[in-house]
Amino acid sequence: MSTTTETGSVRITGIDLSGYMTKDYDRAMAFYGGVLGMEPTTVYPGGAGAEFELADGTTFGLWNPGDMMPFRPASGLLFAVEDLDAAKAALTAHGVAIKMEHESPICFMALCEDPDGNDVVLHKRKPAGA
């Protein structure tokens, strides 16, 4: 049994992060850290967000999009891909527009929409220490 899901030529290898947007980083960190007792494993500068690697190996993230995109009070998923450039090319070939691309200290992302207008993020982690 395969552990990956394939759609066209985009190969999804897993979910890298599940998270929420926040308008108020300090308030969110007080809740997740102070109330739920979660310790961040990565904290982004300037209140941009944080990631929490959980005991089961999954990662939960908080992200303050600032002026980059509108705030949406919903959960989000980042789908892991092995080759982000190939995935973006495949999406474009299928008529799917890339709405946003972003490079963080630990990853590369490309945002598009599903047919219902839900945001879908294709995500490629950088090698450790890169």
C-alpha positions as CSV (number, residue, x, y, z in Angstrom):
1,M,0.0,0.0,0.0
2,S,1.4,3.4,-1.0
3,T,1.8,6.1,1.7
4,T,1.5,8.9,-0.8
5,T,-1.4,10.3,-2.8
6,E,-1.0,11.3,-6.4
7,T,-3.1,13.7,-8.3
8,G,-2.0,14.2,-11.9
9,S,1.7,14.8,-11.8
10,V,1.7,16.5,-8.4
11,R,2.9,14.0,-5.8
12,I,1.7,14.7,-2.3
13,T,4.0,12.9,0.2
14,G,2.3,13.9,3.5
15,I,1.1,16.8,5.6
16,D,4.0,18.9,6.9
17,L,2.0,21.2,9.2
18,S,-1.5,21.9,10.3
19,G,-2.1,25.3,11.8
20,Y,-4.1,28.4,12.3
21,M,-3.7,32.1,11.4
22,T,-3.6,34.5,14.2
23,K,-4.3,38.3,14.3
24,D,-2.6,38.6,17.7
25,Y,0.5,36.5,18.1
26,D,1.0,37.3,21.8
27,R,-2.5,36.4,22.7
28,A,-2.3,33.1,20.7
29,M,1.1,32.2,22.3
30,A,-0.4,32.8,25.7
31,F,-3.2,30.4,24.9
32,Y,-1.2,27.6,23.2
33,G,1.8,28.0,25.6
34,G,0.2,29.1,28.8
35,V,-3.1,27.4,28.6
36,L,-2.3,24.2,26.6
37,G,1.3,23.9,27.8
38,M,2.7,23.6,24.3
39,E,6.4,24.6,23.9
40,P,7.3,26.1,20.5
41,T,10.1,24.4,18.6
42,T,10.4,27.3,16.1
43,V,9.6,31.0,16.8
44,Y,9.6,33.4,13.8
45,P,10.8,36.9,14.4
46,G,8.5,39.9,14.8
47,G,5.5,37.9,15.9
48,A,5.2,36.2,12.5
49,G,4.4,32.9,14.1
50,A,5.6,29.7,15.7
51,E,5.7,26.0,15.2
52,F,5.1,23.3,17.8
53,E,6.4,19.8,17.1
54,L,4.1,17.5,18.9
55,A,5.0,14.2,20.7
56,D,3.5,12.1,17.8
57,G,5.8,13.8,15.3
58,T,3.2,16.1,13.8
59,T,3.6,19.9,13.8
60,F,1.1,22.5,14.6
61,G,1.7,26.1,13.6
62,L,0.6,29.6,14.2
63,W,1.0,32.2,11.5
64,N,0.4,35.9,11.5
65,P,0.0,36.8,7.8
66,G,0.3,40.6,8.5
67,D,-0.3,42.4,5.2
68,M,0.7,39.4,3.0
69,M,-2.8,38.0,2.7
70,P,-6.2,38.5,4.4
71,F,-6.8,36.9,7.8
72,R,-9.0,33.8,7.7
73,P,-10.3,32.2,10.9
74,A,-9.9,28.6,9.8
75,S,-7.4,25.8,9.8
76,G,-4.9,25.2,7.1
77,L,-2.8,22.4,5.8
78,L,0.6,22.4,4.1
79,F,1.0,19.5,1.7
80,A,4.5,18.2,1.4
81,V,6.0,17.8,-2.1
82,E,9.3,16.4,-3.2
83,D,9.8,18.9,-6.1
84,L,8.0,22.2,-5.6
85,D,9.0,23.6,-9.0
86,A,7.6,20.5,-10.8
87,A,4.4,20.7,-8.7
88,K,3.9,24.4,-9.6
89,A,4.5,23.6,-13.3
90,A,1.9,20.8,-13.1
91,L,-0.6,23.1,-11.4
92,T,-0.1,25.8,-14.1
93,A,-0.5,23.2,-16.8
94,H,-3.9,22.3,-15.4
95,G,-4.9,26.0,-15.4
96,V,-4.5,26.4,-11.6
97,A,-3.1,29.8,-10.7
98,I,-0.3,30.2,-8.1
99,K,-1.6,33.0,-5.9
100,M,1.4,33.4,-3.7
101,E,4.9,32.0,-3.3
102,H,6.9,32.4,-0.1
103,E,10.3,31.4,1.2
104,S,10.8,31.2,5.0
105,P,13.9,30.3,6.9
106,I,12.9,26.6,6.8
107,C,10.8,26.1,3.7
108,F,9.4,27.1,0.3
109,M,5.6,27.4,-0.2
110,A,3.2,27.9,-3.2
111,L,-0.4,28.8,-2.5
112,C,-3.3,28.0,-4.9
113,E,-7.0,27.4,-4.5
114,D,-9.1,24.3,-4.8
115,P,-12.3,24.4,-6.9
116,D,-14.3,25.6,-3.9
117,G,-11.9,28.5,-3.2
118,N,-10.1,26.8,-0.3
119,D,-6.4,27.7,0.0
120,V,-4.1,24.8,-0.7
121,V,-0.4,25.2,0.1
122,L,2.3,23.0,-1.5
123,H,5.2,22.9,0.9
124,K,8.9,21.9,0.5
125,R,11.1,21.9,3.6
126,K,14.7,23.0,3.3
127,P,17.4,20.5,4.3
128,A,18.3,20.8,8.0
129,G,21.0,23.4,8.5
130,A,20.3,25.1,5.1
